[in-house]
Amino acid sequence: MRTRLDTALISLLAVLAAVYFFFVRAPYELPALLLPVLVHELSHVLALWLLGLRVRGLRLEPQGLCIRYEGDCPDWAHAAASLAGPIGGFVYALFARRFPQDWLRLSADLSLLFSLFNLLPLMPLDGGRVFLLLCRTALGEEGERLFYRLSRMLLALLLLFGVYAAARNLGSAPLLAALWLLLLQREQLPLVKKRDLL
């Protein structure tokens, strides 16, 4: 148990350090990074609460922070709770762009990037959870197999783009994000286990 927690903490710190290194140039810009993450997680919590589900806490996992919750609701409600994080991020980005401060504009850009990234149809991202649910609903077990085949192709494209971007000196953030997602594909993570959200 302790090893799993240590691994999760190291993974989370590594992701935050990488994002900080690539997007934050000065210590006073740290809130620009933290605010989009906070808005994303609080949007999930608010959606769960509005759906009548009870949030039981946060847990560190290799993929980041997971929100533990309980209660009964239909599959569409789990999908709505998953989409709440990116939607909250988009709303925050629109709001933050209205202010002239440089750090708020950076925060808006990071929130937009974070929200778009989370909508990719790959597990364990929010978009992956919703897309897997749609595939299962439409095609049953065959839909789940289709989802994982499409996920592997998309991940290969992301890796190729990451290598291309790094080789052309466009930045190594896309390659790091693709490698991080690749490491998380070792386990075929279920939809939400109906009790967890990132």
C-alpha distance (Angstrom), angle and dihedral (degrees) to the residues before:
residue distance angle dihedral
M1 . . .
R2 3.79 . .
T3 3.83 90.6 .
R4 3.80 90.7 52.7
L5 3.81 91.0 49.9
D6 3.81 91.6 47.6
T7 3.82 90.7 49.9
A8 3.80 91.2 48.9
L9 3.79 92.6 48.4
I10 3.81 92.5 48.7
S11 3.82 90.2 48.3
L12 3.80 93.2 49.5
L13 3.80 92.6 46.5
A14 3.81 90.7 48.0
V15 3.82 91.9 52.7
L16 3.81 92.2 47.2
A17 3.80 91.0 46.5
A18 3.81 91.5 50.5
V19 3.81 92.5 49.0
Y20 3.81 90.6 45.6
F21 3.80 91.5 49.4
F22 3.80 94.2 49.6
F23 3.79 101.8 38.2
V24 3.81 110.0 22.0
R25 3.77 116.9 70.4
A26 3.81 101.5 175.6
P27 3.83 135.7 27.2
Y28 3.81 92.7 -113.8
E29 3.81 88.0 62.3
L30 3.81 92.2 62.2
P31 3.84 91.7 98.3
A32 3.81 86.6 57.9
L33 3.80 87.3 65.2
L34 3.80 99.4 38.2
L35 3.81 98.7 47.1
P36 3.83 96.2 62.9
V37 3.82 90.3 48.9
L38 3.81 91.0 49.1
V39 3.83 92.5 47.5
H40 3.82 90.6 48.5
E41 3.81 93.7 52.5
L42 3.81 94.4 41.8
S43 3.82 89.5 51.2
H44 3.81 89.1 56.8
V45 3.81 90.3 48.2
L46 3.81 92.7 48.6
A47 3.81 91.7 49.6
L48 3.81 91.7 49.4
W49 3.80 90.3 49.8
L50 3.83 92.4 48.3
L51 3.82 89.1 50.6
G52 3.80 90.3 54.4
L53 3.80 95.9 -109.1
R54 3.80 122.2 137.0
V55 3.79 119.4 -125.6
R56 3.79 109.4 -140.7
G57 3.80 100.4 -176.6
L58 3.78 147.8 -72.8
R59 3.77 126.9 -71.7
L60 3.79 130.0 -166.8
E61 3.79 112.5 -126.1
P62 3.82 131.3 169.6
Q63 3.81 88.0 -99.4
G64 3.83 92.0 53.7
L65 3.79 133.3 -100.1
C66 3.81 116.4 -3.1
I67 3.78 122.3 -162.4
R68 3.81 112.0 -139.3
Y69 3.79 114.5 -148.7
E70 3.79 140.9 161.6
G71 3.78 138.7 -157.5
D72 3.79 138.2 87.6
C73 3.78 123.9 -81.1
P74 3.82 137.9 140.5
D75 3.80 123.4 -89.7
W76 3.81 92.8 -101.8
A77 3.82 88.5 61.4
H78 3.81 91.3 55.4
A79 3.81 88.3 50.6
A80 3.81 91.1 48.8
A81 3.81 90.9 50.7
S82 3.81 89.2 50.2
L83 3.80 92.5 51.0
A84 3.81 92.7 46.9
G85 3.82 92.2 78.7
P86 3.83 96.6 57.7
I87 3.81 91.8 39.3
G88 3.81 90.2 53.1
G89 3.80 88.3 49.0
F90 3.81 92.3 53.0
V91 3.82 91.5 48.9
Y92 3.81 90.8 49.0
A93 3.83 90.7 48.9
L94 3.82 91.5 53.1
F95 3.81 90.7 47.9
A96 3.83 96.0 46.0
R97 3.83 92.4 48.7
R98 3.81 89.2 64.8
F99 3.81 92.0 70.8
P100 3.81 124.7 78.0
Q101 3.82 98.1 -139.0
D102 3.80 112.2 115.2
W103 3.82 94.2 -137.8
L104 3.83 91.1 53.8
R105 3.80 91.1 50.2
L106 3.80 88.7 50.2
S107 3.80 88.7 48.1
A108 3.82 90.4 51.7
D109 3.81 90.7 50.7
L110 3.82 91.9 48.5
S111 3.80 91.0 48.0
L112 3.80 91.0 51.3
L113 3.81 91.5 47.9
F114 3.82 92.1 45.8
S115 3.82 91.7 49.5
L116 3.80 94.1 48.0
F117 3.80 90.9 47.3
N118 3.82 90.8 51.0
L119 3.80 90.5 53.7
L120 3.81 92.8 61.9
P121 3.83 108.5 118.0
L122 3.80 93.3 -117.2
M123 3.78 129.5 110.8
P124 2.96 130.6 -82.9
L125 3.82 91.4 22.6
D126 3.81 121.1 97.1
G127 3.80 91.9 -110.4
G128 3.79 90.0 52.7
R129 3.79 92.2 53.5
V130 3.80 92.1 50.8
F131 3.82 94.5 44.0
L132 3.81 91.5 48.7
L133 3.80 89.7 51.2
L134 3.82 90.8 50.9
C135 3.81 91.7 48.7
R136 3.81 92.1 48.6
T137 3.81 92.8 46.6
A138 3.80 93.6 49.0
L139 3.82 101.1 38.5
G140 3.81 109.0 12.1
E141 3.81 115.8 -145.6
E142 3.80 91.6 -8.9
G143 3.81 87.5 57.2
E144 3.78 90.5 55.3
R145 3.82 91.1 51.4
L146 3.81 89.4 48.0
F147 3.80 90.3 50.6
Y148 3.81 92.8 54.7
R149 3.82 92.4 45.8
L150 3.81 90.8 51.7
S151 3.81 89.9 45.0
R152 3.81 91.7 55.6
M153 3.82 91.2 50.4
L154 3.81 92.6 48.0
L155 3.79 91.6 47.3
A156 3.82 90.2 51.3
L157 3.81 89.5 52.2
L158 3.81 90.8 49.0
L159 3.80 90.7 50.8
L160 3.81 91.5 49.8
F161 3.79 91.0 48.7
G162 3.81 90.2 47.7
V163 3.81 91.6 52.1
Y164 3.82 90.3 46.6
A165 3.82 92.6 49.2
A166 3.80 92.2 48.3
A167 3.83 92.3 46.8
R168 3.82 91.3 50.1
N169 3.83 92.0 48.3
L170 3.81 91.2 -114.6
G171 3.81 90.5 131.4
S172 3.77 135.6 -79.2
A173 3.82 97.6 -116.8
P174 3.86 93.4 98.6
L175 3.81 90.9 51.5
L176 3.81 92.1 48.1
A177 3.82 90.9 49.0
A178 3.83 91.2 49.4
L179 3.82 92.2 48.3
W180 3.81 90.6 48.7
L181 3.81 90.5 52.1
L182 3.80 90.6 46.0
L183 3.81 90.8 55.4
L184 3.80 90.0 51.6
Q185 3.80 92.2 53.6
R186 3.81 91.9 71.4
E187 3.79 87.5 89.4
Q188 3.78 116.8 49.6
L189 3.79 92.0 -129.9
P190 3.82 114.7 -150.2
L191 3.79 123.0 -123.7
V192 3.78 99.7 -88.8
K193 3.77 98.1 -45.7
K194 3.78 74.0 -117.8
R195 3.78 86.9 -93.3
D196 3.81 108.1 64.3
L197 3.77 136.1 64.1
L198 3.80 129.7 177.9
